[in-house]
Amino acid sequence: MSRGFVKEDDQEEIPLVPPRPDLPEGVSNYMTPTGMEELHAEKQALIDEKNSIEATTEQDKRVASNFINAKIHLLEERMATAKIVELSEQPKDEVRFGASITLTIGNESKSSVSKGKPQDYQIVGVDEADISKGKISFISPIAKILIGKKVGEKAILKLARENRVFEVMKIKY
């Protein structure tokens, strides 16, 4: 049937679903066991939300359901590509994926290095990353310069106006 004979009211909006956090082409989707548990919980929450949709019309219910289905689909795609990294198998004396690290962060100038108070971070997968919880993605510039470092070693992140110095104080898994 030609679109010219379809009533405008019968058209449903295609839901615009925000994408999952970016994972560059060709990069493995590493995830901690906790991260996978969080994705399973997120999926269950979406299923529960879908089952409890309250809408005034059948069309509103379909639109809401389609939106949630699209979110579930993106989540399932990400879960299907996940490579769970067992933290117990990581080298204990070196920063690797999944490491919880204590760092001092300072600025490097020509005359000295100033240090801040110790801060804790964990290197996690892109879906787990949340800076407010101290979780940084393994593809972030900071994680990239820290991977392979040991306690007492420093990593330097070159910024436009200064260099930021990260010193590894503690590593645990």
OpenMM code with the backbone's topology and positions (N, CA, C; nanometers):
from openmm import Vec3, app, unit

residues = "MET SER ARG GLY PHE VAL LYS GLU ASP ASP GLN GLU GLU ILE PRO LEU VAL PRO PRO ARG PRO ASP LEU PRO GLU GLY VAL SER ASN TYR MET THR PRO THR GLY MET GLU GLU LEU HIS ALA GLU LYS GLN ALA LEU ILE ASP GLU LYS ASN SER ILE GLU ALA THR THR GLU GLN ASP LYS ARG VAL ALA SER ASN PHE ILE ASN ALA LYS ILE HIS LEU LEU GLU GLU ARG MET ALA THR ALA LYS ILE VAL GLU LEU SER GLU GLN PRO LYS ASP GLU VAL ARG PHE GLY ALA SER ILE THR LEU THR ILE GLY ASN GLU SER LYS SER SER VAL SER LYS GLY LYS PRO GLN ASP TYR GLN ILE VAL GLY VAL ASP GLU ALA ASP ILE SER LYS GLY LYS ILE SER PHE ILE SER PRO ILE ALA LYS ILE LEU ILE GLY LYS LYS VAL GLY GLU LYS ALA ILE LEU LYS LEU ALA ARG GLU ASN ARG VAL PHE GLU VAL MET LYS ILE LYS TYR".split()
positions = [
    Vec3(0.0845, -0.1163, 0.0000),
    Vec3(0.0000, 0.0000, 0.0000),
    Vec3(0.0896, 0.1234, 0.0000),
    Vec3(0.0525, 0.2226, -0.0754),
    Vec3(0.1273, 0.3473, -0.0844),
    Vec3(0.1163, 0.4224, 0.0470),
    Vec3(0.2239, 0.4900, 0.0851),
    Vec3(0.2226, 0.5681, 0.2088),
    Vec3(0.1209, 0.6823, 0.1999),
    Vec3(0.0792, 0.7171, 0.0797),
    Vec3(-0.0189, 0.8242, 0.0629),
    Vec3(-0.1548, 0.7868, 0.1183),
    Vec3(-0.1784, 0.6575, 0.1380),
    Vec3(-0.3087, 0.6133, 0.1864),
    Vec3(-0.3053, 0.5704, 0.3333),
    Vec3(-0.1994, 0.6055, 0.4034),
    Vec3(-0.1877, 0.5697, 0.5444),
    Vec3(-0.2212, 0.6926, 0.6277),
    Vec3(-0.3065, 0.6746, 0.7282),
    Vec3(-0.3422, 0.7873, 0.8142),
    Vec3(-0.2211, 0.8281, 0.8982),
    Vec3(-0.2026, 0.9584, 0.9164),
    Vec3(-0.0918, 1.0110, 0.9965),
    Vec3(-0.0944, 0.9546, 1.1387),
    Vec3(-0.2145, 0.9393, 1.1955),
    Vec3(-0.2269, 0.8936, 1.3330),
    Vec3(-0.1779, 0.7505, 1.3517),
    Vec3(-0.1710, 0.6723, 1.2425),
    Vec3(-0.1285, 0.5331, 1.2525),
    Vec3(0.0240, 0.5173, 1.2551),
    Vec3(0.0954, 0.6251, 1.2336),
    Vec3(0.2410, 0.6169, 1.2275),
    Vec3(0.2997, 0.6201, 1.3685),
    Vec3(0.3861, 0.5244, 1.3980),
    Vec3(0.4533, 0.5216, 1.5272),
    Vec3(0.5928, 0.5769, 1.5111),
    Vec3(0.6348, 0.6476, 1.6127),
    Vec3(0.7707, 0.7003, 1.6115),
    Vec3(0.8699, 0.5871, 1.6297),
    Vec3(0.9806, 0.5973, 1.5574),
    Vec3(1.0893, 0.5021, 1.5790),
    Vec3(1.1673, 0.5558, 1.6985),
    Vec3(1.1814, 0.4746, 1.8033),
    Vec3(1.2464, 0.5267, 1.9242),
    Vec3(1.3947, 0.5547, 1.9016),
    Vec3(1.4386, 0.6704, 1.9478),
    Vec3(1.5807, 0.7042, 1.9461),
    Vec3(1.6387, 0.6592, 2.0790),
    Vec3(1.7237, 0.5600, 2.0732),
    Vec3(1.7814, 0.5016, 2.1932),
    Vec3(1.9251, 0.5499, 2.2070),
    Vec3(1.9606, 0.6045, 2.3240),
    Vec3(2.0995, 0.6464, 2.3414),
    Vec3(2.1930, 0.5262, 2.3287),
    Vec3(2.3057, 0.5441, 2.2602),
    Vec3(2.3975, 0.4307, 2.2423),
    Vec3(2.4669, 0.3927, 2.3728),
    Vec3(2.5175, 0.2711, 2.3766),
    Vec3(2.6007, 0.2267, 2.4883),
    Vec3(2.7308, 0.3062, 2.4820),
    Vec3(2.8093, 0.3064, 2.5894),
    Vec3(2.9390, 0.3761, 2.5841),
    Vec3(3.0228, 0.3253, 2.4662),
    Vec3(3.0989, 0.4159, 2.4070),
    Vec3(3.1752, 0.3851, 2.2863),
    Vec3(3.2843, 0.2812, 2.3128),
    Vec3(3.2917, 0.1861, 2.2235),
    Vec3(3.3982, 0.0869, 2.2231),
    Vec3(3.4553, 0.0897, 2.0822),
    Vec3(3.5775, 0.1402, 2.0660),
    Vec3(3.6342, 0.1541, 1.9310),
    Vec3(3.6360, 0.0226, 1.8536),
    Vec3(3.6234, 0.0338, 1.7234),
    Vec3(3.6272, -0.0815, 1.6329),
    Vec3(3.7534, -0.1631, 1.6575),
    Vec3(3.7378, -0.2935, 1.6726),
    Vec3(3.8521, -0.3824, 1.6882),
    Vec3(3.9035, -0.3964, 1.8303),
    Vec3(3.8476, -0.3227, 1.9259),
    Vec3(3.8914, -0.3317, 2.0653),
    Vec3(3.8043, -0.4338, 2.1372),
    Vec3(3.8678, -0.5251, 2.2078),
    Vec3(3.7933, -0.6273, 2.2823),
    Vec3(3.7083, -0.5628, 2.3909),
    Vec3(3.5927, -0.6201, 2.4147),
    Vec3(3.5000, -0.5700, 2.5159),
    Vec3(3.5303, -0.6369, 2.6496),
    Vec3(3.6414, -0.5965, 2.7125),
    Vec3(3.6784, -0.6537, 2.8412),
    Vec3(3.5833, -0.6047, 2.9493),
    Vec3(3.5565, -0.6936, 3.0445),
    Vec3(3.4641, -0.6607, 3.1512),
    Vec3(3.5029, -0.7392, 3.2760),
    Vec3(3.4816, -0.6781, 3.3922),
    Vec3(3.5039, -0.7505, 3.5169),
    Vec3(3.3807, -0.8358, 3.5451),
    Vec3(3.3935, -0.9387, 3.6299),
    Vec3(3.2753, -1.0170, 3.6664),
    Vec3(3.1650, -0.9288, 3.7276),
    Vec3(3.2040, -0.8306, 3.8072),
    Vec3(3.1072, -0.7383, 3.8665),
    Vec3(3.0355, -0.6590, 3.7580),
    Vec3(3.1094, -0.6180, 3.6561),
    Vec3(3.0493, -0.5439, 3.5453),
    Vec3(2.9438, -0.6264, 3.4733),
    Vec3(2.9711, -0.7542, 3.4534),
    Vec3(2.8729, -0.8412, 3.3876),
    Vec3(2.7493, -0.8573, 3.4753),
    Vec3(2.7688, -0.8700, 3.6064),
    Vec3(2.6549, -0.8786, 3.6983),
    Vec3(2.5691, -0.7522, 3.6888),
    Vec3(2.6356, -0.6367, 3.6784),
    Vec3(2.5634, -0.5100, 3.6670),
    Vec3(2.4819, -0.5038, 3.5373),
    Vec3(2.5371, -0.5570, 3.4278),
    Vec3(2.4628, -0.5581, 3.3012),
    Vec3(2.3413, -0.6510, 3.3103),
    Vec3(2.3568, -0.7653, 3.3764),
    Vec3(2.2431, -0.8560, 3.3955),
    Vec3(2.1343, -0.7876, 3.4793),
    Vec3(2.1761, -0.7141, 3.5828),
    Vec3(2.0793, -0.6420, 3.6670),
    Vec3(2.0098, -0.5317, 3.5866),
    Vec3(2.0860, -0.4641, 3.5010),
    Vec3(2.0283, -0.3603, 3.4154),
    Vec3(1.9245, -0.4206, 3.3204),
    Vec3(1.9572, -0.5360, 3.2641),
    Vec3(1.8629, -0.6035, 3.1740),
    Vec3(1.7355, -0.6420, 3.2482),
    Vec3(1.7501, -0.6963, 3.3684),
    Vec3(1.6317, -0.7358, 3.4456),
    Vec3(1.5472, -0.6134, 3.4800),
    Vec3(1.6115, -0.5024, 3.5126),
    Vec3(1.5381, -0.3789, 3.5439),
    Vec3(1.4597, -0.3307, 3.4216),
    Vec3(1.5191, -0.3436, 3.3026),
    Vec3(1.4484, -0.3047, 3.1797),
    Vec3(1.3296, -0.3969, 3.1533),
    Vec3(1.3472, -0.5258, 3.1760),
    Vec3(1.2372, -0.6212, 3.1579),
    Vec3(1.1237, -0.5895, 3.2554),
    Vec3(1.1604, -0.5616, 3.3802),
    Vec3(1.0589, -0.5266, 3.4805),
    Vec3(0.9864, -0.3979, 3.4411),
    Vec3(1.0633, -0.3000, 3.3922),
    Vec3(1.0033, -0.1738, 3.3485),
    Vec3(0.9054, -0.1978, 3.2331),
    Vec3(0.9460, -0.2818, 3.1392),
    Vec3(0.8599, -0.3121, 3.0241),
    Vec3(0.7312, -0.3799, 3.0693),
    Vec3(0.7427, -0.4713, 3.1653),
    Vec3(0.6252, -0.5438, 3.2143),
    Vec3(0.5300, -0.4566, 3.2954),
    Vec3(0.5794, -0.3418, 3.3414),
    Vec3(0.4934, -0.2566, 3.4244),
    Vec3(0.4566, -0.1251, 3.3549),
    Vec3(0.4667, -0.1227, 3.2225),
    Vec3(0.4313, -0.0009, 3.1487),
    Vec3(0.2837, 0.0307, 3.1694),
    Vec3(0.2611, 0.1534, 3.2091),
    Vec3(0.1238, 0.2012, 3.2209),
    Vec3(0.1095, 0.3155, 3.1221),
    Vec3(0.0255, 0.2976, 3.0239),
    Vec3(0.0051, 0.4005, 2.9224),
    Vec3(-0.1445, 0.4211, 2.9025),
    Vec3(-0.1790, 0.5410, 2.8607),
    Vec3(-0.3214, 0.5723, 2.8422),
    Vec3(-0.3781, 0.5109, 2.7149),
    Vec3(-0.2923, 0.4917, 2.6135),
    Vec3(-0.3404, 0.4308, 2.4893),
    Vec3(-0.2528, 0.3123, 2.4533),
    Vec3(-0.3064, 0.2268, 2.3684),
    Vec3(-0.2315, 0.1104, 2.3214),
    Vec3(-0.1085, 0.1550, 2.2415),
    Vec3(-0.1224, 0.2624, 2.1656),
    Vec3(-0.0097, 0.3129, 2.0868),
    Vec3(0.1024, 0.3631, 2.1785),
    Vec3(0.0686, 0.4355, 2.2846),
    Vec3(0.1696, 0.4823, 2.3797),
    Vec3(0.2422, 0.3643, 2.4438),
    Vec3(0.1666, 0.2591, 2.4723),
    Vec3(0.2267, 0.1391, 2.5324),
    Vec3(0.3230, 0.0732, 2.4340),
    Vec3(0.2841, 0.0656, 2.3052),
    Vec3(0.3726, 0.0061, 2.2031),
    Vec3(0.5001, 0.0887, 2.1871),
    Vec3(0.4862, 0.2219, 2.1848),
    Vec3(0.6038, 0.3088, 2.1692),
    Vec3(0.6992, 0.2887, 2.2872),
    Vec3(0.6453, 0.2895, 2.4088),
    Vec3(0.7284, 0.2694, 2.5281),
    Vec3(0.7936, 0.1313, 2.5269),
    Vec3(0.7171, 0.0315, 2.4871),
    Vec3(0.7696, -0.1049, 2.4803),
    Vec3(0.8796, -0.1162, 2.3751),
    Vec3(0.8609, -0.0542, 2.2595),
    Vec3(0.9629, -0.0559, 2.1541),
    Vec3(1.0918, 0.0105, 2.2004),
    Vec3(1.0792, 0.1194, 2.2747),
    Vec3(1.1967, 0.1899, 2.3270),
    Vec3(1.2753, 0.0982, 2.4210),
    Vec3(1.2057, 0.0337, 2.5113),
    Vec3(1.2721, -0.0565, 2.6064),
    Vec3(1.3312, -0.1765, 2.5330),
    Vec3(1.2588, -0.2316, 2.4348),
    Vec3(1.3121, -0.3435, 2.3567),
    Vec3(1.4413, -0.3041, 2.2856),
    Vec3(1.4466, -0.1825, 2.2333),
    Vec3(1.5678, -0.1360, 2.1650),
    Vec3(1.6842, -0.1250, 2.2636),
    Vec3(1.6581, -0.0766, 2.3846),
    Vec3(1.7629, -0.0678, 2.4869),
    Vec3(1.8117, -0.2073, 2.5257),
    Vec3(1.7175, -0.3014, 2.5396),
    Vec3(1.7545, -0.4394, 2.5736),
    Vec3(1.8398, -0.4998, 2.4626),
    Vec3(1.8031, -0.4725, 2.3380),
    Vec3(1.8784, -0.5255, 2.2243),
    Vec3(2.0235, -0.4757, 2.2269),
    Vec3(2.0437, -0.3460, 2.2485),
    Vec3(2.1806, -0.2911, 2.2560),
    Vec3(2.2577, -0.3537, 2.3726),
    Vec3(2.1900, -0.3704, 2.4841),
    Vec3(2.2529, -0.4299, 2.6018),
    Vec3(2.2931, -0.5744, 2.5741),
    Vec3(2.2042, -0.6511, 2.5115),
    Vec3(2.2353, -0.7909, 2.4799),
    Vec3(2.3511, -0.8025, 2.3817),
    Vec3(2.3579, -0.7113, 2.2848),
    Vec3(2.4715, -0.7116, 2.1911),
    Vec3(2.6026, -0.6912, 2.2665),
    Vec3(2.6026, -0.5973, 2.3611),
    Vec3(2.7246, -0.5695, 2.4379),
    Vec3(2.7594, -0.6884, 2.5260),
    Vec3(2.6601, -0.7496, 2.5868),
    Vec3(2.6850, -0.8657, 2.6737),
    Vec3(2.7394, -0.9834, 2.5925),
    Vec3(2.6912, -0.9996, 2.4715),
    Vec3(2.7344, -1.1114, 2.3868),
    Vec3(2.8817, -1.1002, 2.3474),
    Vec3(2.9339, -0.9781, 2.3404),
    Vec3(3.0732, -0.9595, 2.2997),
    Vec3(3.1687, -0.9466, 2.4182),
    Vec3(3.1151, -0.9523, 2.5394),
    Vec3(3.1979, -0.9321, 2.6592),
    Vec3(3.2990, -1.0448, 2.6776),
    Vec3(3.4183, -1.0052, 2.7175),
    Vec3(3.5235, -1.0998, 2.7555),
    Vec3(3.5520, -1.0744, 2.9030),
    Vec3(3.5054, -1.1666, 2.9863),
    Vec3(3.5207, -1.1515, 3.1309),
    Vec3(3.6662, -1.1769, 3.1689),
    Vec3(3.7246, -1.0830, 3.2417),
    Vec3(3.8627, -1.0959, 3.2884),
    Vec3(3.8581, -1.1350, 3.4352),
    Vec3(3.9114, -1.2514, 3.4647),
    Vec3(3.9167, -1.2983, 3.6028),
    Vec3(4.0291, -1.2238, 3.6745),
    Vec3(3.9920, -1.1434, 3.7718),
    Vec3(4.0900, -1.0588, 3.8410),
    Vec3(4.1916, -1.1405, 3.9188),
    Vec3(4.1530, -1.2581, 3.9635),
    Vec3(4.2463, -1.3429, 4.0391),
    Vec3(4.3616, -1.3925, 3.9522),
    Vec3(4.3455, -1.3860, 3.8200),
    Vec3(4.4494, -1.4331, 3.7287),
    Vec3(4.5436, -1.3212, 3.6833),
    Vec3(4.5172, -1.1980, 3.7262),
    Vec3(4.6029, -1.0853, 3.6879),
    Vec3(4.7285, -1.0839, 3.7745),
    Vec3(4.8413, -1.0344, 3.7204),
    Vec3(4.9638, -1.0263, 3.8003),
    Vec3(4.9446, -0.9264, 3.9150),
    Vec3(4.9698, -0.9710, 4.0362),
    Vec3(4.9398, -0.8905, 4.1558),
    Vec3(5.0280, -0.7669, 4.1709),
    Vec3(5.1446, -0.7664, 4.1085),
    Vec3(5.2382, -0.6556, 4.1286),
    Vec3(5.2394, -0.5557, 4.0132),
    Vec3(5.1424, -0.5646, 3.9250),
    Vec3(5.1425, -0.4804, 3.8054),
    Vec3(5.0005, -0.4315, 3.7758),
    Vec3(4.9895, -0.3072, 3.7287),
    Vec3(4.8592, -0.2516, 3.6934),
    Vec3(4.8132, -0.3153, 3.5629),
    Vec3(4.6985, -0.3803, 3.5693),
    Vec3(4.6355, -0.4404, 3.4524),
    Vec3(4.4862, -0.4150, 3.4615),
    Vec3(4.4134, -0.4670, 3.3634),
    Vec3(4.2685, -0.4521, 3.3636),
    Vec3(4.2123, -0.5074, 3.4937),
    Vec3(4.1218, -0.4333, 3.5553),
    Vec3(4.0572, -0.4757, 3.6785),
    Vec3(4.1273, -0.4316, 3.8049),
    Vec3(4.2482, -0.3808, 3.7927),
    Vec3(4.3241, -0.3397, 3.9109),
    Vec3(4.2561, -0.2231, 3.9820),
    Vec3(4.2554, -0.2313, 4.1140),
    Vec3(4.2188, -0.1174, 4.1976),
    Vec3(4.3517, -0.0570, 4.2396),
    Vec3(4.3687, 0.0696, 4.2093),
    Vec3(4.4989, 0.1326, 4.2338),
    Vec3(4.4829, 0.2594, 4.3161),
    Vec3(4.5822, 0.2828, 4.4008),
    Vec3(4.5891, 0.4069, 4.4752),
    Vec3(4.6997, 0.4877, 4.4096),
    Vec3(4.6669, 0.6113, 4.3731),
    Vec3(4.7600, 0.6987, 4.3023),
    Vec3(4.7755, 0.8308, 4.3754),
    Vec3(4.8933, 0.8905, 4.3611),
    Vec3(4.9040, 1.0325, 4.3914),
    Vec3(4.9160, 1.0997, 4.2559),
    Vec3(4.8486, 1.2100, 4.2433),
    Vec3(4.8455, 1.2807, 4.1156),
    Vec3(4.9016, 1.4199, 4.1387),
    Vec3(4.9976, 1.4552, 4.0570),
    Vec3(5.0590, 1.5862, 4.0709),
    Vec3(5.0874, 1.6488, 3.9363),
    Vec3(5.1372, 1.7707, 3.9421),
    Vec3(5.1759, 1.8427, 3.8210),
    Vec3(5.3264, 1.8486, 3.8145),
    Vec3(5.3787, 1.8320, 3.6959),
    Vec3(5.5223, 1.8367, 3.6756),
    Vec3(5.5585, 1.9730, 3.6178),
    Vec3(5.6492, 2.0405, 3.6849),
    Vec3(5.7018, 2.1655, 3.6299),
    Vec3(5.8516, 2.1479, 3.6123),
    Vec3(5.9164, 2.2465, 3.5565),
    Vec3(6.0606, 2.2338, 3.5319),
    Vec3(6.1401, 2.2218, 3.6608),
    Vec3(6.0882, 2.2776, 3.7684),
    Vec3(6.1654, 2.2770, 3.8925),
    Vec3(6.1277, 2.1656, 3.9901),
    Vec3(6.0017, 2.1177, 3.9839),
    Vec3(5.9613, 2.0162, 4.0819),
    Vec3(5.8326, 1.9463, 4.0392),
    Vec3(5.7953, 1.8490, 4.1219),
    Vec3(5.6676, 1.7797, 4.1029),
    Vec3(5.5861, 1.8018, 4.2298),
    Vec3(5.4658, 1.8558, 4.2145),
    Vec3(5.3778, 1.8723, 4.3303),
    Vec3(5.2849, 1.7521, 4.3348),
    Vec3(5.2618, 1.7002, 4.4552),
    Vec3(5.1769, 1.5822, 4.4715),
    Vec3(5.0486, 1.6181, 4.5442),
    Vec3(4.9426, 1.5513, 4.5029),
    Vec3(4.8152, 1.5654, 4.5718),
    Vec3(4.7963, 1.4513, 4.6689),
    Vec3(4.6795, 1.4478, 4.7335),
    Vec3(4.6509, 1.3387, 4.8267),
    Vec3(4.6194, 1.2118, 4.7473),
    Vec3(4.6408, 1.0947, 4.8067),
    Vec3(4.6150, 0.9688, 4.7364),
    Vec3(4.4681, 0.9557, 4.6944),
    Vec3(4.4474, 0.8995, 4.5760),
    Vec3(4.3135, 0.8762, 4.5229),
    Vec3(4.3050, 0.7326, 4.4721),
    Vec3(4.1873, 0.6730, 4.4853),
    Vec3(4.1671, 0.5337, 4.4447),
    Vec3(4.0856, 0.5268, 4.3158),
    Vec3(4.1289, 0.4384, 4.2255),
    Vec3(4.0601, 0.4150, 4.0994),
    Vec3(4.0643, 0.2664, 4.0680),
    Vec3(3.9715, 0.2232, 3.9835),
    Vec3(3.9752, 0.0869, 3.9316),
    Vec3(3.9663, 0.0956, 3.7804),
    Vec3(4.0447, 0.0150, 3.7115),
    Vec3(4.0431, 0.0109, 3.5655),
    Vec3(3.9433, -0.0966, 3.5241),
    Vec3(3.8386, -0.0537, 3.4525),
    Vec3(3.7263, -0.1420, 3.4205),
    Vec3(3.6883, -0.1301, 3.2721),
    Vec3(3.5851, -0.2048, 3.2332),
    Vec3(3.5331, -0.2001, 3.0969),
    Vec3(3.4554, -0.0724, 3.0699),
    Vec3(3.4274, -0.0461, 2.9423),
    Vec3(3.3620, 0.0791, 2.9040),
    Vec3(3.2216, 0.0919, 2.9625),
    Vec3(3.1498, -0.0188, 2.9754),
    Vec3(3.0150, -0.0122, 3.0314),
    Vec3(3.0153, 0.0071, 3.1826),
    Vec3(3.1267, -0.0244, 3.2466),
    Vec3(3.1376, -0.0125, 3.3924),
    Vec3(3.1904, 0.1232, 3.4357),
    Vec3(3.2578, 0.1930, 3.3466),
    Vec3(3.3264, 0.3165, 3.3824),
    Vec3(3.2295, 0.4199, 3.4391),
    Vec3(3.2700, 0.4786, 3.5517),
    Vec3(3.1921, 0.5835, 3.6175),
    Vec3(3.2886, 0.6576, 3.7093),
    Vec3(3.3335, 0.7727, 3.6645),
    Vec3(3.4353, 0.8460, 3.7387),
    Vec3(3.3868, 0.8837, 3.8779),
    Vec3(3.2564, 0.9030, 3.8953),
    Vec3(3.2052, 0.9378, 4.0282),
    Vec3(3.2228, 0.8225, 4.1276),
    Vec3(3.2413, 0.7010, 4.0762),
    Vec3(3.2662, 0.5835, 4.1604),
    Vec3(3.4129, 0.5430, 4.1563),
    Vec3(3.4972, 0.6246, 4.0922),
    Vec3(3.6394, 0.5926, 4.0834),
    Vec3(3.6698, 0.4814, 3.9852),
    Vec3(3.5821, 0.4607, 3.8870),
    Vec3(3.6032, 0.3553, 3.7874),
    Vec3(3.6338, 0.4200, 3.6527),
    Vec3(3.7520, 0.3876, 3.5985),
    Vec3(3.7929, 0.4455, 3.4702),
    Vec3(3.8052, 0.3361, 3.3653),
    Vec3(3.7667, 0.3698, 3.2441),
    Vec3(3.7690, 0.2751, 3.1334),
    Vec3(3.9125, 0.2401, 3.0945),
    Vec3(3.9322, 0.1150, 3.0577),
    Vec3(4.0652, 0.0691, 3.0164),
    Vec3(4.1133, 0.1364, 2.8880),
    Vec3(4.0224, 0.2009, 2.8138),
    Vec3(4.0641, 0.2697, 2.6912),
    Vec3(4.0885, 0.4185, 2.7142),
    Vec3(4.0726, 0.4645, 2.8379),
    Vec3(4.0968, 0.6056, 2.8682),
    Vec3(4.2470, 0.6344, 2.8650),
    Vec3(4.2848, 0.7577, 2.8348),
    Vec3(4.4281, 0.7924, 2.8313),
    Vec3(4.4995, 0.7634, 2.9630),
    Vec3(4.4334, 0.7880, 3.0751),
    Vec3(4.4972, 0.7636, 3.2051),
    Vec3(4.5229, 0.6142, 3.2247),
    Vec3(4.4231, 0.5306, 3.1961),
    Vec3(4.4412, 0.3860, 3.2120),
    Vec3(4.5520, 0.3357, 3.1202),
    Vec3(4.5555, 0.3867, 2.9985),
    Vec3(4.6573, 0.3407, 2.9023),
    Vec3(4.7990, 0.3673, 2.9516),
    Vec3(4.8219, 0.4831, 3.0168),
    Vec3(4.9586, 0.5124, 3.0631),
    Vec3(4.9916, 0.4379, 3.1920),
    Vec3(4.8891, 0.3928, 3.2654),
    Vec3(4.9132, 0.3222, 3.3916),
    Vec3(4.9328, 0.1722, 3.3743),
    Vec3(4.8756, 0.1145, 3.2698),
    Vec3(4.8846, -0.0305, 3.2499),
    Vec3(5.0317, -0.0710, 3.2350),
    Vec3(5.0693, -0.1703, 3.3136),
    Vec3(5.2065, -0.2195, 3.3123),
    Vec3(5.2937, -0.1591, 3.4210),
    Vec3(5.2460, -0.0556, 3.4893),
    Vec3(5.3249, 0.0085, 3.5960),
    Vec3(5.3175, -0.0751, 3.7232),
    Vec3(5.4194, -0.0567, 3.8075),
    Vec3(5.4271, -0.1259, 3.9364),
    Vec3(5.4279, -0.0215, 4.0476),
    Vec3(5.4123, -0.0672, 4.1715),
    Vec3(5.4132, 0.0237, 4.2861),
    Vec3(5.5432, 0.1038, 4.2860),
    Vec3(5.5303, 0.2349, 4.3041),
    Vec3(5.6455, 0.3245, 4.3068),
    Vec3(5.6779, 0.3856, 4.1713),
    Vec3(5.6249, 0.3285, 4.0649),
    Vec3(5.6514, 0.3827, 3.9314),
    Vec3(5.5568, 0.4978, 3.9006),
    Vec3(5.6055, 0.5844, 3.8114),
    Vec3(5.5286, 0.7019, 3.7712),
    Vec3(5.4922, 0.6929, 3.6241),
    Vec3(5.3777, 0.7510, 3.5926),
    Vec3(5.3325, 0.7624, 3.4543),
    Vec3(5.3033, 0.9094, 3.4304),
    Vec3(5.3377, 0.9573, 3.3136),
    Vec3(5.3180, 1.0991, 3.2823),
    Vec3(5.2186, 1.1127, 3.1686),
    Vec3(5.1173, 1.1937, 3.1931),
    Vec3(5.0175, 1.2262, 3.0918),
    Vec3(5.0468, 1.3669, 3.0436),
    Vec3(5.0795, 1.3789, 2.9153),
    Vec3(5.1141, 1.5093, 2.8592),
    Vec3(4.9863, 1.5840, 2.8223),
    Vec3(4.9681, 1.6982, 2.8849),
    Vec3(4.8535, 1.7839, 2.8580),
    Vec3(4.9013, 1.9071, 2.7820),
    Vec3(4.8113, 1.9895, 2.7375),
    Vec3(4.8477, 2.1067, 2.6568),
    Vec3(4.9408, 2.2021, 2.7321),
    Vec3(4.9109, 2.2297, 2.8591),
    Vec3(4.9882, 2.3306, 2.9326),
    Vec3(5.0863, 2.2744, 3.0346),
    Vec3(5.0682, 2.1474, 3.0707),
    Vec3(5.1543, 2.0881, 3.1727),
    Vec3(5.1529, 1.9370, 3.1586),
    Vec3(5.2365, 1.8736, 3.2363),
    Vec3(5.2360, 1.7283, 3.2424),
    Vec3(5.1761, 1.6869, 3.3758),
    Vec3(5.0873, 1.5880, 3.3727),
    Vec3(5.0278, 1.5354, 3.4947),
    Vec3(5.1033, 1.4081, 3.5288),
    Vec3(5.1463, 1.3975, 3.6541),
    Vec3(5.2251, 1.2825, 3.6993),
    Vec3(5.1393, 1.1958, 3.7917),
    Vec3(5.1312, 1.0668, 3.7570),
    Vec3(5.0568, 0.9697, 3.8360),
    Vec3(5.1576, 0.8718, 3.8958),
    Vec3(5.1614, 0.8634, 4.0276),
    Vec3(5.2516, 0.7681, 4.0928),
    Vec3(5.1671, 0.6573, 4.1554),
    Vec3(5.2016, 0.5338, 4.1233),
    Vec3(5.1296, 0.4178, 4.1747),
    Vec3(5.1759, 0.3905, 4.3170),
    Vec3(5.0837, 0.3991, 4.4110),
    Vec3(5.1163, 0.3773, 4.5522),
    Vec3(5.0764, 0.2362, 4.5970),
    Vec3(4.9680, 0.1809, 4.5378),
    Vec3(4.9172, 0.0507, 4.5821),
    Vec3(4.8381, -0.0123, 4.4667),
    Vec3(4.8465, -0.1446, 4.4567),
    Vec3(4.7729, -0.2207, 4.3542),
    Vec3(4.7046, -0.3375, 4.4249),
    Vec3(4.5763, -0.3563, 4.3948),
    Vec3(4.5083, -0.4762, 4.4463),
    Vec3(4.4020, -0.5195, 4.3463),
    Vec3(4.3669, -0.6463, 4.3542),
    Vec3(4.2657, -0.7036, 4.2653),
    Vec3(4.1526, -0.7622, 4.3461),
] * unit.nanometer
topology = app.Topology()
chain = topology.addChain("A")
for resn in residues:
    res = topology.addResidue(resn, chain)
    for name in ("N", "CA", "C"):
        topology.addAtom(name, app.Element.getBySymbol(name[0]), res)
